[in-house]
């Protein structure tokens, strides 16, 4: 369809009149939509492509159909655009120019497409606006592709942020590395471009890591190599702290064989700080575990040696050894439940006394936090006291009683054990494992064991901190 129009009245300004005089066949041959409006916004000329894109032919010089021949317009974010607020209306009324503006067009049949417009106001010899000309085209496919790319880019960016990663590209010609937004955050940068000169590198990278970094760069840039770059290093942040990063990439080469030379490295970096901290914690835990295992083995070895050295009955000695190691194991279980951060003394006493007659034992004292070392020593000491009481003391008779009391004052623990109601006590003729343990268990403190005729008494003091 082509339109040929020459208005009779009113007379058009010369510039618009010259546009109207253009051969319609020429306008219709153009692959883009073109139309022109006068100073009142009335459409004075339109070509075939514009009519095809709009899906309808506008009424020329119709004051009810001004500025645009489309059925309905919306902005890219879905906001309706009234005719008197379209880019064409702004060009006519305000003399504005538009280059590449985009809007969503709806045709009468429901077709939806994206238009890109280039609009220029038309002026007379005095510079006054007398109308405007609009050139537009359907860029729906390009728009959809751009939106898809934007979605993919957002997905990629979110994935990079979630994985604490960023991308970069280092060019050898200018010695500049360009970082994306994520990488800028990782490297503590305020702009994308970073000059890898001596000053910049020394200020940004940890001195202990630069030798390895440059060695890996040289290896990757070797024309005879595979071009792979992979290194871990620390980079300084804006607050002066250090962040561990893993960087890897591929070298871009130009030329072949002897003429092959590196031109750039493109790659990505990932934040390793938390991983490095976890590795350090793991290392400390392994060292601590080794220390504890050695201490535990030494304790078991000492228990075994002292239990067996003067044993006259191997069966009884084995039973005593099993009981002592089991007591130690129960204490270890208690400390493991609390990640070896310490133990509540009330729980230490309760677990140590658990195998014995609960009705004959009274435990009195506040909640006191003790160190792992002190908890183990107390568990073994209480086990020895209770075992001895069950064989020879208060727990060997139903009427016998034991009272365990403790208190803490100024960082010192004081604990007492007193037996009553048992058989008369006679001090042993020789010092065995139990006596040795009870009197020497409190490193940094003191302990006293008395074999009073009315019952065994035991008291100890020990520092709560560092024990």
C-alpha positions in Angstrom: 0.0 0.0 0.0 1.3 3.5 -0.8 0.0 6.9 0.1 0.5 10.0 -1.9 -0.6 13.2 -0.2 -0.4 16.8 -1.1 -2.4 19.1 1.2 -4.2 22.1 -0.3 -4.5 24.1 2.9 -3.1 25.3 5.1 0.2 25.7 3.4 3.0 23.8 4.9 6.4 25.3 5.8 8.9 24.8 3.0 10.9 22.1 4.8 7.9 20.0 5.4 6.6 20.7 1.9 9.8 19.5 0.4 9.4 16.2 2.4 5.8 15.9 1.2 7.0 16.4 -2.4 9.4 13.4 -2.1 8.5 10.6 -4.5 6.3 8.1 -2.6 7.9 5.2 -4.4 11.3 6.3 -3.0 9.9 6.4 0.5 8.1 3.0 0.1 11.4 1.4 -1.1 13.1 2.2 2.2 13.4 -0.8 4.6 12.5 1.3 7.7 9.3 3.0 8.7 9.3 6.8 8.1 6.7 9.4 8.8 6.6 13.2 9.5 4.4 15.4 11.6 3.6 19.1 11.4 3.8 21.6 14.3 0.4 20.4 15.5 1.5 16.8 15.6 -0.7 15.8 12.6 0.9 13.1 10.4 1.6 14.6 6.9 3.5 11.8 5.3 4.1 8.1 5.9 5.7 5.2 4.0 4.6 1.6 3.3 7.0 0.1 5.9 5.6 2.3 8.7 2.0 1.2 7.8 3.1 -2.5 7.8 4.8 -2.2 11.1 1.8 -0.4 12.7 -0.7 -2.8 11.2 -2.9 0.1 10.2 -2.8 3.2 8.0 -3.0 6.5 9.8 -5.4 9.3 8.8 -3.2 12.1 7.5 -3.8 15.6 8.8 -6.3 14.2 11.3 -6.2 16.2 14.5 -7.6 13.2 16.5 -4.7 11.0 15.4 -1.5 12.9 16.2 2.2 12.2 16.8 2.0 8.5 16.2 0.2 6.0 14.0 0.5 3.0 16.3 -2.4 1.5 18.2 -0.8 1.6 21.6 2.7 2.3 23.1 4.4 1.3 26.3 7.8 1.8 27.7 10.2 -1.2 28.0 9.2 -1.6 31.7 5.5 -1.8 30.8 4.3 1.8 31.5 1.7 3.2 29.0 2.9 6.1 26.9 0.1 8.6 25.9 0.4 10.1 22.4 1.2 13.5 23.7 4.1 12.1 25.7 5.7 10.0 22.9 9.2 10.9 21.7 7.7 12.3 18.5 5.5 14.7 20.6 8.5 15.8 22.6 10.4 16.4 19.4 7.6 18.5 17.9 6.8 20.4 21.1 10.3 20.8 22.7 12.7 20.3 19.8 14.2 17.2 21.4 16.2 14.7 19.3 16.1 11.0 19.9 18.8 8.5 18.7 18.0 4.8 19.3 15.2 5.2 21.8 13.1 2.0 22.2 9.4 1.4 23.1 7.0 -1.5 22.9 4.3 -1.2 20.2 0.9 -3.0 20.2 -0.9 -3.4 16.9 -4.7 -3.6 16.5 -4.5 -7.4 16.1 -2.6 -7.8 19.4 0.8 -8.1 17.8 3.5 -6.9 20.2 6.9 -5.7 19.0 9.8 -3.4 20.0 10.5 -0.3 18.0 13.8 1.6 17.9 13.3 5.2 16.8 15.5 8.0 15.5 13.7 11.3 15.6 14.8 14.8 14.6 12.9 18.0 14.8 12.4 20.0 11.5 13.1 23.7 11.7 12.5 26.7 9.4 15.1 29.2 8.4 14.7 31.1 11.7 15.4 27.9 13.7 11.8 27.5 14.8 10.4 23.9 15.0 7.9 23.3 12.3 7.5 19.5 12.8 9.6 16.3 13.1 10.5 13.3 11.1 10.6 9.8 12.7 12.6 6.8 11.3 11.8 3.5 13.1 12.3 -0.2 12.8 11.3 -3.5 14.4 14.2 -4.7 16.7 12.1 -7.3 18.6 14.5 -10.1 17.9 17.5 -8.0 18.9 15.7 -6.9 22.0 14.8 -10.5 22.9 18.4 -11.6 22.3 19.7 -8.7 24.4 17.3 -9.5 27.2 18.3 -13.2 27.1 21.9 -12.2 27.3 21.2 -9.9 30.2 19.4 -12.8 32.0 22.3 -15.1 31.3 24.7 -12.4 32.5 22.7 -11.9 35.7 22.7 -15.6 36.3 26.4 -15.7 35.6 27.0 -12.8 37.9 24.9 -14.3 40.7 26.8 -17.6 40.3 30.1 -15.8 40.5 29.0 -13.9 43.6 27.7 -17.0 45.2 30.9 -18.9 44.5 33.0 -15.8 45.6 34.5 -15.6 42.1 35.3 -12.8 39.6 36.8 -12.6 36.1 39.7 -10.6 34.7 41.9 -10.2 31.6 45.6 -9.2 31.6 47.1 -7.8 28.4 50.9 -7.9 28.0 51.1 -5.0 25.5 50.0 -2.4 28.1 50.6 -4.4 31.3 47.0 -3.8 32.4 44.6 -6.2 33.9 40.9 -5.4 33.7 38.7 -6.8 36.4 34.9 -7.3 36.5 32.8 -6.0 39.4 33.1 -9.2 41.3 36.9 -9.4 40.8 37.3 -5.8 41.9 35.7 -6.6 45.2 37.9 -9.7 45.6 41.1 -7.7 44.9 40.0 -4.7 46.9 40.0 -2.4 43.9 38.0 0.8 43.3 38.2 0.6 39.5 38.4 -2.0 36.7 41.8 -1.2 35.3 44.9 -2.1 37.3 48.4 -1.4 36.1 50.8 -4.3 36.9 53.8 -2.1 37.3 56.4 -2.7 40.0 54.8 -0.3 42.4 51.3 -1.5 41.9 52.2 -5.2 42.3 54.3 -4.7 45.4 51.4 -2.7 47.0 48.7 -5.2 46.1 50.3 -8.7 46.4 51.9 -10.3 49.5 55.7 -10.3 49.2 55.9 -14.0 50.2 53.7 -15.0 47.3 55.1 -12.8 44.4 57.9 -15.2 43.6 55.5 -18.1 43.0 53.0 -15.8 41.1 55.6 -14.6 38.6 57.0 -18.1 38.2 53.5 -19.4 37.3 53.0 -16.5 34.9 56.3 -17.2 33.1 55.4 -20.9 32.8 51.9 -20.0 31.3 53.4 -17.5 28.8 55.9 -20.0 27.5 55.0 -20.5 23.8 56.0 -24.1 24.0 53.7 -24.8 27.0 49.9 -25.3 27.3 49.2 -21.7 28.4 47.5 -22.7 31.7 47.9 -20.4 34.6 47.1 -21.5 38.2 48.3 -20.0 41.5 47.2 -19.1 45.0 48.3 -15.8 46.6 47.3 -13.1 49.1 46.1 -9.7 48.0 45.8 -6.6 50.2 42.3 -5.2 50.8 41.4 -1.5 51.2 41.4 -1.9 55.0 44.9 -3.3 55.0 43.9 -6.9 55.6 44.9 -9.8 53.4 42.6 -12.1 51.4 43.6 -15.5 50.0 42.7 -15.9 46.3 43.0 -18.7 43.8 43.6 -17.4 40.3 43.6 -19.5 37.1 43.4 -18.8 33.4 44.5 -19.5 29.9 46.9 -17.5 27.7 45.8 -16.1 24.4 48.5 -16.7 21.8 49.0 -15.2 18.3 50.9 -16.9 15.5 52.1 -20.4 15.0 55.2 -22.5 15.7 58.3 -20.2 16.1 56.2 -17.1 15.6 53.8 -18.0 18.4 53.7 -15.4 21.1 51.5 -14.6 24.1 49.3 -11.5 24.1 47.0 -11.9 27.1 45.8 -14.0 29.9 42.0 -14.4 30.6 40.9 -16.0 33.7 39.0 -16.0 37.0 39.8 -15.7 40.7 38.1 -17.2 43.7 38.1 -16.2 47.4 40.0 -18.9 49.4 40.1 -17.0 52.7 37.5 -19.1 54.5 39.1 -22.3 53.1 42.5 -21.2 54.3 41.1 -20.4 57.7 39.5 -23.8 57.8 42.8 -25.5 56.8 44.6 -23.5 59.6 41.9 -24.6 62.1 42.2 -28.2 60.9 46.0 -28.0 61.3 45.7 -26.7 64.8 43.1 -29.4 65.6 45.4 -32.1 64.2 48.3 -30.8 66.3 46.0 -30.6 69.3 44.7 -34.1 68.7 48.3 -35.4 68.4 49.1 -33.7 71.7 46.1 -35.2 73.4 46.7 -38.6 72.0 50.3 -38.5 73.2 49.2 -37.4 76.6 46.5 -40.0 76.8 48.8 -42.8 75.8 51.3 -41.6 78.3 48.6 -41.6 81.0 47.4 -45.1 80.0 51.0 -46.3 80.0 51.6 -44.8 83.5 48.3 -46.3 84.8 49.3 -49.7 83.4 52.8 -49.6 84.7 51.8 -48.5 88.3 48.9 -50.9 88.4 51.0 -53.9 87.3 54.4 -53.2 88.8 53.6 -54.6 92.3 50.6 -56.7 91.4 50.5 -60.1 93.1 47.1 -61.2 91.6 47.1 -60.7 87.8 43.3 -61.2 87.6 42.6 -58.4 90.1 45.3 -56.2 88.5 43.7 -56.6 85.1 40.3 -55.7 86.6 41.7 -52.7 88.3 43.5 -51.6 85.1 40.3 -52.0 83.0 38.3 -50.0 85.6 40.9 -47.2 85.6 41.0 -47.0 81.8 37.2 -47.1 81.6 37.1 -44.1 84.0 39.5 -42.3 81.8 37.4 -43.1 78.7 34.2 -41.8 80.4 36.0 -38.5 81.1 37.2 -38.3 77.5 33.6 -38.8 76.3 32.4 -36.0 78.5 35.1 -33.6 77.2 34.5 -34.7 73.5 30.8 -33.8 73.9 31.9 -30.3 74.8 34.6 -30.1 72.1 37.3 -30.2 74.7 36.4 -26.7 75.8 36.3 -27.8 79.5 33.7 -29.4 81.8 31.4 -28.5 84.6 32.8 -29.9 87.8 29.3 -31.2 88.9 29.2 -33.3 85.8 32.7 -34.6 86.3 31.8 -35.7 89.9 28.5 -37.2 88.8 30.1 -39.3 86.0 32.9 -40.5 88.2 30.5 -41.6 90.9 27.9 -43.1 88.4 29.2 -46.8 88.8 28.9 -46.7 92.6 26.0 -46.6 95.1 24.3 -43.3 94.5 22.2 -43.4 97.7 25.4 -43.4 99.8 27.1 -40.5 98.1 26.2 -36.8 98.5 27.7 -34.2 96.2 27.6 -30.5 97.2 29.0 -27.6 95.3 28.3 -24.8 92.7 28.6 -25.0 88.9 32.3 -24.6 88.3 34.0 -24.7 84.9 37.3 -26.7 84.9 39.9 -27.2 82.2 40.1 -30.5 80.3 43.4 -31.3 82.1 41.9 -30.7 85.5 38.7 -32.6 84.6 40.7 -35.7 83.6 42.8 -35.6 86.8 39.7 -35.2 89.0 37.9 -38.0 87.2 40.8 -40.4 87.9 41.2 -39.2 91.5 37.5 -39.6 92.3 37.5 -43.0 90.7 40.3 -44.2 92.9 38.7 -42.8 96.0 35.3 -44.5 95.2 37.0 -47.8 94.3 38.9 -47.8 97.5 35.8 -46.9 99.5 33.9 -49.8 97.8 36.6 -52.3 98.8 37.7 -51.1 102.2 35.8 -47.9 103.2 32.4 -46.3 103.5 30.9 -48.0 100.4 31.7 -51.5 101.7 28.8 -51.2 104.3 25.2 -50.1 103.7 25.3 -47.5 106.4 28.5 -45.9 105.1 28.3 -42.4 103.6 30.5 -40.2 101.4 30.3 -36.4 101.1 32.0 -34.6 98.2 32.2 -30.8 98.6 33.8 -28.2 96.5 34.0 -24.4 96.1 35.8 -21.9 94.0 37.4 -18.7 95.2 39.8 -16.3 93.5 40.5 -18.7 90.6 41.3 -21.6 93.0 39.3 -24.8 93.3 39.0 -26.5 96.7 37.5 -30.0 96.9 37.1 -32.3 99.9 36.1 -36.0 100.2 35.0 -37.4 103.5 33.9 -40.9 104.4 31.8 -41.9 107.5 30.1 -45.0 108.7 32.5 -47.5 107.2 34.8 -50.0 109.0 37.8 -48.7 111.0 40.5 -47.5 108.6 44.1 -48.7 108.8 46.7 -46.9 106.8 48.2 -49.1 104.1 51.7 -50.4 104.7 52.9 -49.4 101.3 52.0 -46.7 98.7 50.2 -48.1 95.7 48.9 -46.6 92.5 45.9 -45.0 94.2 47.9 -43.2 96.8 50.5 -41.9 94.3 47.8 -40.7 92.0 45.8 -38.9 94.7 48.8 -37.1 96.1 50.5 -36.1 92.9 47.6 -35.6 90.4 47.2 -31.9 91.0 49.9 -30.2 88.9 50.2 -26.6 90.1 48.1 -27.4 93.2 48.2 -29.5 96.3 46.5 -32.7 97.6 46.4 -34.5 100.9 45.2 -38.0 101.7 44.5 -39.0 105.3 43.6 -42.4 106.5 41.7 -41.3 109.6 40.2 -44.1 111.8 36.6 -43.0 111.2 37.1 -42.8 107.4 39.3 -41.6 104.6 39.6 -37.9 104.0 41.0 -36.2 100.9 41.4 -32.6 100.1 42.9 -30.8 97.1 43.4 -27.3 95.8 44.1 -26.5 92.1 44.1 -23.4 89.9 41.0 -23.2 87.6 42.9 -21.4 84.8 45.5 -23.3 82.9 45.1 -26.4 85.1 
